[in-house]
Amino acid sequence: MVGAVFGIGFTEMILVGIVILLLFSPRELPGMMKTLAQVYGSIRRTAEEFRAQVMDADELREPIEEIRAAYHGTKQELMSAQDLARRELGRARSEAMKAQQKLAELAREESRREAPALKGRVSAKDKLDDDPPAVAATPTTPPAPATPTAATPATAAPATTSPAPANDRSDAA
């Protein structure tokens, strides 16, 4: 865009020029432009002098330098904290990956251990279908004696008694 200055397009500039020509005569325009340029120059010089005085003043220079030093120190602290956080995050990631690999390895070993046991269970189940239930039902517990023997008279006596003592109590009452 050729005539765009301060967001004003070419047609707007022409319109402003026509309005200025209507308000002021062509003889007054050069003097007005000269005065406008002088005012603009004096404002600009005043701003430059003010900025130079502020930058040269010792009492203002120290706080500015302190602010700059604090800014740079804080920036360095933030960058070092960021680097530390990144390192810690990397360590945590590697530890998590190691733990995940260890869990996977343990799961594989557990499945290897269970595989033969499952095969043994499956074959025992197959035996259950072929053998009588009494033999295969309790392979891990010792068989209970079916009849009382002479060696254990104390265990045989309670088996032969009936629940009569409970009835005797009800009769006595």
Biotite code that builds the C-alpha atoms (Angstrom):
import biotite.structure as struc

atoms = struc.array([
    struc.Atom([0.000, 0.000, 0.000], chain_id="A", res_id=1, res_name="MET", atom_name="CA", element="C"),
    struc.Atom([1.668, 3.191, -1.168], chain_id="A", res_id=2, res_name="VAL", atom_name="CA", element="C"),
    struc.Atom([-0.123, 5.923, 0.831], chain_id="A", res_id=3, res_name="GLY", atom_name="CA", element="C"),
    struc.Atom([-0.773, 4.180, 4.137], chain_id="A", res_id=4, res_name="ALA", atom_name="CA", element="C"),
    struc.Atom([0.599, 6.305, 7.007], chain_id="A", res_id=5, res_name="VAL", atom_name="CA", element="C"),
    struc.Atom([-0.600, 5.847, 10.611], chain_id="A", res_id=6, res_name="PHE", atom_name="CA", element="C"),
    struc.Atom([-3.366, 3.575, 9.397], chain_id="A", res_id=7, res_name="GLY", atom_name="CA", element="C"),
    struc.Atom([-4.699, 6.201, 6.985], chain_id="A", res_id=8, res_name="ILE", atom_name="CA", element="C"),
    struc.Atom([-5.164, 5.083, 3.413], chain_id="A", res_id=9, res_name="GLY", atom_name="CA", element="C"),
    struc.Atom([-4.615, 7.103, 0.230], chain_id="A", res_id=10, res_name="PHE", atom_name="CA", element="C"),
    struc.Atom([-8.270, 8.117, -0.157], chain_id="A", res_id=11, res_name="THR", atom_name="CA", element="C"),
    struc.Atom([-8.439, 9.330, 3.457], chain_id="A", res_id=12, res_name="GLU", atom_name="CA", element="C"),
    struc.Atom([-5.313, 11.440, 2.900], chain_id="A", res_id=13, res_name="MET", atom_name="CA", element="C"),
    struc.Atom([-6.875, 13.057, -0.174], chain_id="A", res_id=14, res_name="ILE", atom_name="CA", element="C"),
    struc.Atom([-10.047, 13.772, 1.793], chain_id="A", res_id=15, res_name="LEU", atom_name="CA", element="C"),
    struc.Atom([-8.052, 15.400, 4.650], chain_id="A", res_id=16, res_name="VAL", atom_name="CA", element="C"),
    struc.Atom([-6.120, 17.509, 2.121], chain_id="A", res_id=17, res_name="GLY", atom_name="CA", element="C"),
    struc.Atom([-9.382, 18.760, 0.536], chain_id="A", res_id=18, res_name="ILE", atom_name="CA", element="C"),
    struc.Atom([-10.813, 19.657, 3.972], chain_id="A", res_id=19, res_name="VAL", atom_name="CA", element="C"),
    struc.Atom([-7.600, 21.576, 4.854], chain_id="A", res_id=20, res_name="ILE", atom_name="CA", element="C"),
    struc.Atom([-7.768, 23.469, 1.536], chain_id="A", res_id=21, res_name="LEU", atom_name="CA", element="C"),
    struc.Atom([-11.400, 24.372, 2.231], chain_id="A", res_id=22, res_name="LEU", atom_name="CA", element="C"),
    struc.Atom([-10.614, 25.617, 5.766], chain_id="A", res_id=23, res_name="LEU", atom_name="CA", element="C"),
    struc.Atom([-7.380, 27.485, 5.011], chain_id="A", res_id=24, res_name="PHE", atom_name="CA", element="C"),
    struc.Atom([-6.351, 29.445, 1.975], chain_id="A", res_id=25, res_name="SER", atom_name="CA", element="C"),
    struc.Atom([-3.427, 28.240, -0.143], chain_id="A", res_id=26, res_name="PRO", atom_name="CA", element="C"),
    struc.Atom([-1.424, 31.312, 0.924], chain_id="A", res_id=27, res_name="ARG", atom_name="CA", element="C"),
    struc.Atom([-1.670, 30.412, 4.639], chain_id="A", res_id=28, res_name="GLU", atom_name="CA", element="C"),
    struc.Atom([-0.723, 26.721, 4.217], chain_id="A", res_id=29, res_name="LEU", atom_name="CA", element="C"),
    struc.Atom([3.088, 27.119, 3.892], chain_id="A", res_id=30, res_name="PRO", atom_name="CA", element="C"),
    struc.Atom([3.253, 29.215, 7.089], chain_id="A", res_id=31, res_name="GLY", atom_name="CA", element="C"),
    struc.Atom([1.040, 26.741, 8.937], chain_id="A", res_id=32, res_name="MET", atom_name="CA", element="C"),
    struc.Atom([3.184, 23.834, 7.837], chain_id="A", res_id=33, res_name="MET", atom_name="CA", element="C"),
    struc.Atom([6.330, 25.655, 9.001], chain_id="A", res_id=34, res_name="LYS", atom_name="CA", element="C"),
    struc.Atom([4.759, 26.388, 12.414], chain_id="A", res_id=35, res_name="THR", atom_name="CA", element="C"),
    struc.Atom([3.520, 22.812, 12.742], chain_id="A", res_id=36, res_name="LEU", atom_name="CA", element="C"),
    struc.Atom([7.009, 21.467, 11.973], chain_id="A", res_id=37, res_name="ALA", atom_name="CA", element="C"),
    struc.Atom([8.573, 23.811, 14.559], chain_id="A", res_id=38, res_name="GLN", atom_name="CA", element="C"),
    struc.Atom([6.096, 22.685, 17.267], chain_id="A", res_id=39, res_name="VAL", atom_name="CA", element="C"),
    struc.Atom([6.727, 19.042, 16.426], chain_id="A", res_id=40, res_name="TYR", atom_name="CA", element="C"),
    struc.Atom([10.525, 19.580, 16.578], chain_id="A", res_id=41, res_name="GLY", atom_name="CA", element="C"),
    struc.Atom([10.360, 21.372, 19.937], chain_id="A", res_id=42, res_name="SER", atom_name="CA", element="C"),
    struc.Atom([8.210, 18.588, 21.437], chain_id="A", res_id=43, res_name="ILE", atom_name="CA", element="C"),
    struc.Atom([10.636, 16.005, 20.154], chain_id="A", res_id=44, res_name="ARG", atom_name="CA", element="C"),
    struc.Atom([13.669, 17.882, 21.539], chain_id="A", res_id=45, res_name="ARG", atom_name="CA", element="C"),
    struc.Atom([11.998, 18.245, 24.928], chain_id="A", res_id=46, res_name="THR", atom_name="CA", element="C"),
    struc.Atom([11.293, 14.512, 25.050], chain_id="A", res_id=47, res_name="ALA", atom_name="CA", element="C"),
    struc.Atom([14.916, 13.706, 24.139], chain_id="A", res_id=48, res_name="GLU", atom_name="CA", element="C"),
    struc.Atom([16.259, 16.072, 26.809], chain_id="A", res_id=49, res_name="GLU", atom_name="CA", element="C"),
    struc.Atom([13.978, 14.572, 29.441], chain_id="A", res_id=50, res_name="PHE", atom_name="CA", element="C"),
    struc.Atom([15.051, 11.059, 28.550], chain_id="A", res_id=51, res_name="ARG", atom_name="CA", element="C"),
    struc.Atom([18.727, 12.060, 28.635], chain_id="A", res_id=52, res_name="ALA", atom_name="CA", element="C"),
    struc.Atom([18.305, 13.687, 32.069], chain_id="A", res_id=53, res_name="GLN", atom_name="CA", element="C"),
    struc.Atom([16.582, 10.622, 33.451], chain_id="A", res_id=54, res_name="VAL", atom_name="CA", element="C"),
    struc.Atom([19.279, 8.313, 32.139], chain_id="A", res_id=55, res_name="MET", atom_name="CA", element="C"),
    struc.Atom([22.110, 10.586, 33.336], chain_id="A", res_id=56, res_name="ASP", atom_name="CA", element="C"),
    struc.Atom([20.782, 11.225, 36.835], chain_id="A", res_id=57, res_name="ALA", atom_name="CA", element="C"),
    struc.Atom([22.834, 9.277, 39.385], chain_id="A", res_id=58, res_name="ASP", atom_name="CA", element="C"),
    struc.Atom([19.972, 8.900, 41.815], chain_id="A", res_id=59, res_name="GLU", atom_name="CA", element="C"),
    struc.Atom([17.852, 7.331, 39.105], chain_id="A", res_id=60, res_name="LEU", atom_name="CA", element="C"),
    struc.Atom([20.650, 5.316, 37.555], chain_id="A", res_id=61, res_name="ARG", atom_name="CA", element="C"),
    struc.Atom([21.240, 3.199, 40.666], chain_id="A", res_id=62, res_name="GLU", atom_name="CA", element="C"),
    struc.Atom([17.618, 2.016, 40.980], chain_id="A", res_id=63, res_name="PRO", atom_name="CA", element="C"),
    struc.Atom([17.533, 1.295, 37.267], chain_id="A", res_id=64, res_name="ILE", atom_name="CA", element="C"),
    struc.Atom([20.716, -0.764, 37.540], chain_id="A", res_id=65, res_name="GLU", atom_name="CA", element="C"),
    struc.Atom([19.312, -2.577, 40.587], chain_id="A", res_id=66, res_name="GLU", atom_name="CA", element="C"),
    struc.Atom([16.156, -3.392, 38.680], chain_id="A", res_id=67, res_name="ILE", atom_name="CA", element="C"),
    struc.Atom([18.192, -4.656, 35.748], chain_id="A", res_id=68, res_name="ARG", atom_name="CA", element="C"),
    struc.Atom([20.388, -6.781, 38.032], chain_id="A", res_id=69, res_name="ALA", atom_name="CA", element="C"),
    struc.Atom([17.332, -8.204, 39.800], chain_id="A", res_id=70, res_name="ALA", atom_name="CA", element="C"),
    struc.Atom([15.751, -8.952, 36.435], chain_id="A", res_id=71, res_name="TYR", atom_name="CA", element="C"),
    struc.Atom([18.823, -10.756, 35.154], chain_id="A", res_id=72, res_name="HIS", atom_name="CA", element="C"),
    struc.Atom([19.329, -12.597, 38.466], chain_id="A", res_id=73, res_name="GLY", atom_name="CA", element="C"),
    struc.Atom([15.722, -13.718, 38.492], chain_id="A", res_id=74, res_name="THR", atom_name="CA", element="C"),
    struc.Atom([16.003, -14.760, 34.884], chain_id="A", res_id=75, res_name="LYS", atom_name="CA", element="C"),
    struc.Atom([19.072, -16.867, 35.698], chain_id="A", res_id=76, res_name="GLN", atom_name="CA", element="C"),
    struc.Atom([17.348, -18.429, 38.719], chain_id="A", res_id=77, res_name="GLU", atom_name="CA", element="C"),
    struc.Atom([14.321, -19.299, 36.610], chain_id="A", res_id=78, res_name="LEU", atom_name="CA", element="C"),
    struc.Atom([16.485, -20.827, 33.898], chain_id="A", res_id=79, res_name="MET", atom_name="CA", element="C"),
    struc.Atom([18.447, -22.900, 36.427], chain_id="A", res_id=80, res_name="SER", atom_name="CA", element="C"),
    struc.Atom([15.202, -24.019, 38.098], chain_id="A", res_id=81, res_name="ALA", atom_name="CA", element="C"),
    struc.Atom([13.847, -24.950, 34.684], chain_id="A", res_id=82, res_name="GLN", atom_name="CA", element="C"),
    struc.Atom([16.983, -26.955, 33.909], chain_id="A", res_id=83, res_name="ASP", atom_name="CA", element="C"),
    struc.Atom([16.781, -28.693, 37.294], chain_id="A", res_id=84, res_name="LEU", atom_name="CA", element="C"),
    struc.Atom([13.106, -29.493, 36.740], chain_id="A", res_id=85, res_name="ALA", atom_name="CA", element="C"),
    struc.Atom([13.887, -30.904, 33.299], chain_id="A", res_id=86, res_name="ARG", atom_name="CA", element="C"),
    struc.Atom([16.658, -33.099, 34.737], chain_id="A", res_id=87, res_name="ARG", atom_name="CA", element="C"),
    struc.Atom([14.391, -34.340, 37.525], chain_id="A", res_id=88, res_name="GLU", atom_name="CA", element="C"),
    struc.Atom([11.627, -35.017, 35.030], chain_id="A", res_id=89, res_name="LEU", atom_name="CA", element="C"),
    struc.Atom([14.069, -36.989, 32.883], chain_id="A", res_id=90, res_name="GLY", atom_name="CA", element="C"),
    struc.Atom([15.158, -39.014, 35.911], chain_id="A", res_id=91, res_name="ARG", atom_name="CA", element="C"),
    struc.Atom([11.565, -39.686, 36.891], chain_id="A", res_id=92, res_name="ALA", atom_name="CA", element="C"),
    struc.Atom([10.740, -40.765, 33.351], chain_id="A", res_id=93, res_name="ARG", atom_name="CA", element="C"),
    struc.Atom([13.712, -43.135, 33.233], chain_id="A", res_id=94, res_name="SER", atom_name="CA", element="C"),
    struc.Atom([12.810, -44.579, 36.651], chain_id="A", res_id=95, res_name="GLU", atom_name="CA", element="C"),
    struc.Atom([9.208, -45.015, 35.539], chain_id="A", res_id=96, res_name="ALA", atom_name="CA", element="C"),
    struc.Atom([10.373, -46.788, 32.384], chain_id="A", res_id=97, res_name="MET", atom_name="CA", element="C"),
    struc.Atom([12.668, -49.045, 34.439], chain_id="A", res_id=98, res_name="LYS", atom_name="CA", element="C"),
    struc.Atom([9.826, -49.854, 36.828], chain_id="A", res_id=99, res_name="ALA", atom_name="CA", element="C"),
    struc.Atom([7.513, -50.548, 33.913], chain_id="A", res_id=100, res_name="GLN", atom_name="CA", element="C"),
    struc.Atom([10.098, -52.871, 32.363], chain_id="A", res_id=101, res_name="GLN", atom_name="CA", element="C"),
    struc.Atom([10.598, -54.587, 35.728], chain_id="A", res_id=102, res_name="LYS", atom_name="CA", element="C"),
    struc.Atom([6.826, -55.085, 36.083], chain_id="A", res_id=103, res_name="LEU", atom_name="CA", element="C"),
    struc.Atom([6.624, -56.508, 32.584], chain_id="A", res_id=104, res_name="ALA", atom_name="CA", element="C"),
    struc.Atom([9.514, -58.847, 33.350], chain_id="A", res_id=105, res_name="GLU", atom_name="CA", element="C"),
    struc.Atom([7.887, -59.980, 36.610], chain_id="A", res_id=106, res_name="LEU", atom_name="CA", element="C"),
    struc.Atom([4.602, -60.542, 34.805], chain_id="A", res_id=107, res_name="ALA", atom_name="CA", element="C"),
    struc.Atom([6.376, -62.667, 32.201], chain_id="A", res_id=108, res_name="ARG", atom_name="CA", element="C"),
    struc.Atom([8.101, -64.720, 34.895], chain_id="A", res_id=109, res_name="GLU", atom_name="CA", element="C"),
    struc.Atom([4.832, -65.140, 36.776], chain_id="A", res_id=110, res_name="GLU", atom_name="CA", element="C"),
    struc.Atom([3.095, -66.321, 33.634], chain_id="A", res_id=111, res_name="SER", atom_name="CA", element="C"),
    struc.Atom([5.979, -68.761, 33.025], chain_id="A", res_id=112, res_name="ARG", atom_name="CA", element="C"),
    struc.Atom([5.586, -70.119, 36.567], chain_id="A", res_id=113, res_name="ARG", atom_name="CA", element="C"),
    struc.Atom([1.812, -70.373, 36.280], chain_id="A", res_id=114, res_name="GLU", atom_name="CA", element="C"),
    struc.Atom([1.893, -72.051, 32.883], chain_id="A", res_id=115, res_name="ALA", atom_name="CA", element="C"),
    struc.Atom([3.242, -75.406, 34.195], chain_id="A", res_id=116, res_name="PRO", atom_name="CA", element="C"),
    struc.Atom([0.965, -75.182, 37.228], chain_id="A", res_id=117, res_name="ALA", atom_name="CA", element="C"),
    struc.Atom([-2.011, -74.585, 34.970], chain_id="A", res_id=118, res_name="LEU", atom_name="CA", element="C"),
    struc.Atom([-0.999, -77.517, 32.830], chain_id="A", res_id=119, res_name="LYS", atom_name="CA", element="C"),
    struc.Atom([-0.801, -79.618, 36.001], chain_id="A", res_id=120, res_name="GLY", atom_name="CA", element="C"),
    struc.Atom([-4.224, -78.408, 37.068], chain_id="A", res_id=121, res_name="ARG", atom_name="CA", element="C"),
    struc.Atom([-5.676, -79.138, 33.686], chain_id="A", res_id=122, res_name="VAL", atom_name="CA", element="C"),
    struc.Atom([-4.222, -82.654, 33.733], chain_id="A", res_id=123, res_name="SER", atom_name="CA", element="C"),
    struc.Atom([-5.558, -83.152, 37.285], chain_id="A", res_id=124, res_name="ALA", atom_name="CA", element="C"),
    struc.Atom([-8.978, -82.036, 36.050], chain_id="A", res_id=125, res_name="LYS", atom_name="CA", element="C"),
    struc.Atom([-8.746, -84.495, 33.218], chain_id="A", res_id=126, res_name="ASP", atom_name="CA", element="C"),
    struc.Atom([-7.878, -87.177, 35.797], chain_id="A", res_id=127, res_name="LYS", atom_name="CA", element="C"),
    struc.Atom([-10.955, -86.166, 37.785], chain_id="A", res_id=128, res_name="LEU", atom_name="CA", element="C"),
    struc.Atom([-13.132, -87.054, 34.862], chain_id="A", res_id=129, res_name="ASP", atom_name="CA", element="C"),
    struc.Atom([-11.431, -90.457, 34.509], chain_id="A", res_id=130, res_name="ASP", atom_name="CA", element="C"),
    struc.Atom([-10.921, -91.433, 38.213], chain_id="A", res_id=131, res_name="ASP", atom_name="CA", element="C"),
    struc.Atom([-13.524, -91.913, 40.931], chain_id="A", res_id=132, res_name="PRO", atom_name="CA", element="C"),
    struc.Atom([-14.304, -88.673, 42.801], chain_id="A", res_id=133, res_name="PRO", atom_name="CA", element="C"),
    struc.Atom([-13.157, -89.879, 46.244], chain_id="A", res_id=134, res_name="ALA", atom_name="CA", element="C"),
    struc.Atom([-9.538, -90.290, 45.165], chain_id="A", res_id=135, res_name="VAL", atom_name="CA", element="C"),
    struc.Atom([-9.158, -87.087, 43.127], chain_id="A", res_id=136, res_name="ALA", atom_name="CA", element="C"),
    struc.Atom([-11.311, -84.772, 45.262], chain_id="A", res_id=137, res_name="ALA", atom_name="CA", element="C"),
    struc.Atom([-8.884, -84.410, 48.185], chain_id="A", res_id=138, res_name="THR", atom_name="CA", element="C"),
    struc.Atom([-5.358, -85.106, 47.020], chain_id="A", res_id=139, res_name="PRO", atom_name="CA", element="C"),
    struc.Atom([-3.761, -82.531, 49.368], chain_id="A", res_id=140, res_name="THR", atom_name="CA", element="C"),
    struc.Atom([-5.591, -83.426, 52.631], chain_id="A", res_id=141, res_name="THR", atom_name="CA", element="C"),
    struc.Atom([-5.004, -86.714, 54.440], chain_id="A", res_id=142, res_name="PRO", atom_name="CA", element="C"),
    struc.Atom([-7.976, -89.075, 54.295], chain_id="A", res_id=143, res_name="PRO", atom_name="CA", element="C"),
    struc.Atom([-10.156, -89.127, 57.413], chain_id="A", res_id=144, res_name="ALA", atom_name="CA", element="C"),
    struc.Atom([-10.625, -92.480, 59.164], chain_id="A", res_id=145, res_name="PRO", atom_name="CA", element="C"),
    struc.Atom([-13.910, -94.055, 58.156], chain_id="A", res_id=146, res_name="ALA", atom_name="CA", element="C"),
    struc.Atom([-14.405, -96.173, 61.305], chain_id="A", res_id=147, res_name="THR", atom_name="CA", element="C"),
    struc.Atom([-13.165, -95.696, 64.846], chain_id="A", res_id=148, res_name="PRO", atom_name="CA", element="C"),
    struc.Atom([-10.232, -97.836, 65.814], chain_id="A", res_id=149, res_name="THR", atom_name="CA", element="C"),
    struc.Atom([-9.328, -99.362, 69.116], chain_id="A", res_id=150, res_name="ALA", atom_name="CA", element="C"),
    struc.Atom([-6.378, -96.990, 69.466], chain_id="A", res_id=151, res_name="ALA", atom_name="CA", element="C"),
    struc.Atom([-8.672, -93.969, 69.686], chain_id="A", res_id=152, res_name="THR", atom_name="CA", element="C"),
    struc.Atom([-11.490, -94.733, 72.115], chain_id="A", res_id=153, res_name="PRO", atom_name="CA", element="C"),
    struc.Atom([-11.866, -91.104, 73.225], chain_id="A", res_id=154, res_name="ALA", atom_name="CA", element="C"),
    struc.Atom([-12.719, -89.929, 69.762], chain_id="A", res_id=155, res_name="THR", atom_name="CA", element="C"),
    struc.Atom([-15.102, -92.799, 69.204], chain_id="A", res_id=156, res_name="ALA", atom_name="CA", element="C"),
    struc.Atom([-17.209, -92.190, 72.333], chain_id="A", res_id=157, res_name="ALA", atom_name="CA", element="C"),
    struc.Atom([-18.594, -88.776, 71.409], chain_id="A", res_id=158, res_name="PRO", atom_name="CA", element="C"),
    struc.Atom([-19.574, -90.091, 68.003], chain_id="A", res_id=159, res_name="ALA", atom_name="CA", element="C"),
    struc.Atom([-21.852, -92.748, 69.575], chain_id="A", res_id=160, res_name="THR", atom_name="CA", element="C"),
    struc.Atom([-23.599, -90.448, 72.053], chain_id="A", res_id=161, res_name="THR", atom_name="CA", element="C"),
    struc.Atom([-26.798, -88.695, 71.117], chain_id="A", res_id=162, res_name="SER", atom_name="CA", element="C"),
    struc.Atom([-27.854, -85.137, 71.932], chain_id="A", res_id=163, res_name="PRO", atom_name="CA", element="C"),
    struc.Atom([-29.798, -86.406, 74.981], chain_id="A", res_id=164, res_name="ALA", atom_name="CA", element="C"),
    struc.Atom([-28.207, -84.035, 77.541], chain_id="A", res_id=165, res_name="PRO", atom_name="CA", element="C"),
    struc.Atom([-30.039, -81.102, 75.915], chain_id="A", res_id=166, res_name="ALA", atom_name="CA", element="C"),
    struc.Atom([-33.335, -82.956, 76.359], chain_id="A", res_id=167, res_name="ASN", atom_name="CA", element="C"),
    struc.Atom([-32.488, -83.806, 79.999], chain_id="A", res_id=168, res_name="ASP", atom_name="CA", element="C"),
    struc.Atom([-32.172, -80.123, 80.816], chain_id="A", res_id=169, res_name="ARG", atom_name="CA", element="C"),
    struc.Atom([-35.575, -79.395, 79.385], chain_id="A", res_id=170, res_name="SER", atom_name="CA", element="C"),
    struc.Atom([-37.095, -82.238, 81.488], chain_id="A", res_id=171, res_name="ASP", atom_name="CA", element="C"),
    struc.Atom([-35.416, -81.022, 84.691], chain_id="A", res_id=172, res_name="ALA", atom_name="CA", element="C"),
    struc.Atom([-36.832, -77.561, 84.275], chain_id="A", res_id=173, res_name="ALA", atom_name="CA", element="C"),
])
